[in-house]
């Protein structure tokens, strides 16, 4: 008699090894079994929003990674072997209630004594290392290249053309947001006065009988705003956030004269100049939340009744602060990868990227070094809604040059999914590419840790990448003898193949299928990956 576990697995994948069901060969299931799954019509509940990336596409009709199913039916109470995962990112809140119990600790180093006790070249690196010093705001690479005159004539011309286009656009966007904000605030005050209350609903707004054109205009403006958020204070907060973003982009990211590196004390274009930074990879300001959010997706303490659950249950997070509020320096990334490898990381998550990389060779060499030491690198595909196989849309770092052969077999590049299965499955912002993107994973509005014991929904391929890094950690923990290259193949081969036609870049006129916009043609799936990993580890499946 076929068990429930065997039956459920039959409906999940086109080619997965049956875990514990007595089968010894791959089971092939028609793709139609997946694409015939009824679509989820209702909106996600608040609870589902906080964990949609862990849901199961068949059971829940939500295109998550079947993490909950994997724990319930496969992992159960098995902890496995601890896996060190490096978060190469902005600083991490090392004191966060949901992260403080999953931090990597360098036991060979004595905290705060100013001595490199373990002789690894880095002083007081207890939970990782900080390559940014006290700096945070930074230029993007192309204004930096123009300021320092780095690159050939063609690269500099391209950089200047990009600045000349984007800087005035940024100022215009900032001004537009400021105008909208003022209009909304004025309308909000007028409606509050009319209703005689400090808070109101869309129903309250609709009940107003406008006595003049000004009030009609106020009602029209606020009615439109209610289509973007549940309440007007939330709209105002979003608009203020937009103004802050465009202000920082103009003042720092696109400002050719700004030098955020000045206080760090190194030459960022000298790879031999390594005596910089410090041993404290803690975030420096509250807005520096990216690294904390990424770390939580991978490893937030599970089942502790707080905030969010990470994907992996036996992980030590190594924080490497190397990504500023702007583009990362190639040197910091290259040295950060090497630091992670040399200090025991088995997986490095890289949720960053840029369109110019004057010292890309340094990063390529570091990637090869990681491969030589059997370390997996998981990288975000980027958020431009672009085809990375098009030479006009470069994204660094990557694992090949000019769409050629991979320089190493240890890199997974991840695109992002929306929580609703169907034509809009691939997030409108997600980059894609048959050569340059390996697989897709949940990325939109992912709930995770941010500084000061808080939690937040954030979107991006930056969130999809740690989902796959967490999945890789789960596999490595349960099957520690598998190599990084094997884990990469398992994740790509065991994903769910999706036949549905999807919209690309948010443009309904541009559509394709996953097999044409990614190497695997699949979405990552923890349940299937563990089943296949078991088969590979036992010798029953050959990759």
Secondary structure, DSSP 8 states (H G I E B T S, - for coil): ---HHHHHHHTT-SEEE-TTSS--SEEE--THHHHTS----S---HHHHTTGGGS-TTTTSS-S--HHHHIIIIITT-----EEEEEEES-B-TT-TTTTTSB---TTS-TTSSS-TT-SS-TT-SSEEESSTT--B---HHHHHHHHT-S-HHHHHHHHHHHHHHHHHHHHHHHHHHHHHHHHHHHHHHHHHHHTSS---HHHHHT----SHHHHHHHHHHHHHHTTSSSHHHHHHHHHHHHHHHHHIIIIIT-TT--TTTTT-S-TT-TT----SBS--B-SSTT--HHHHHHHHHH--TTSSSS---S-SSEEEEEEE---BS---HHHHHHHHHHHHHTT-SEEEE---BS--TTHHHHHHHHHHHHHTT-EEEEE--SS--BTTSTTS--BS-SSSTT-S-S-S-EEEEEEE-SS-STT-B-TT--B-TTT--EEEE-TTEEEEETTTEEEEE-SHHHHHHHHHHHHHHHHHH-TTS-HHHHHHHHHHHSEE--SEEEETTEEEEEEEHHHHSSS-EE--HHHHHHHHHHHHTTS---
